[in-house]
Amino acid sequence: MATVTLPRILAVVTGDVRTITVSGSTVQDALDDLIAQYPQLRVHLWDESGAWRPHVICLVNGRNLRWASEEPGDLEPDALLTILQAVSGGFSTLR
């Protein structure tokens, strides 16, 4: 079993759950299980073509999948998948 952690902004979609146990022997299997548990996450993570949205990063044991040179492949039983979303905007008083 692997663990997926989500940013607080996605907790609205999961009923405030931010740490989810998933099954699967590969990264893809684990992500498929995540979506099976919380189908509404799909639109927040992937675009219509199935590619990761530009502002979303998935780390597997701290390694960014976006910049990996090879397919992520097999998962260790205690792997940690961390989903991050870039957030921008806001107000600053700095000038």
Secondary structure, 3 states (H helix, E strand, C coil): CEEEECCHHHCCCCCCCCEEEECCCEHHHHHHHHHHHCHHHHHHHECCCCCECCCEEEEECCEEHHHCCCCCCECCCCCEEEEEECCCCCCCCCC
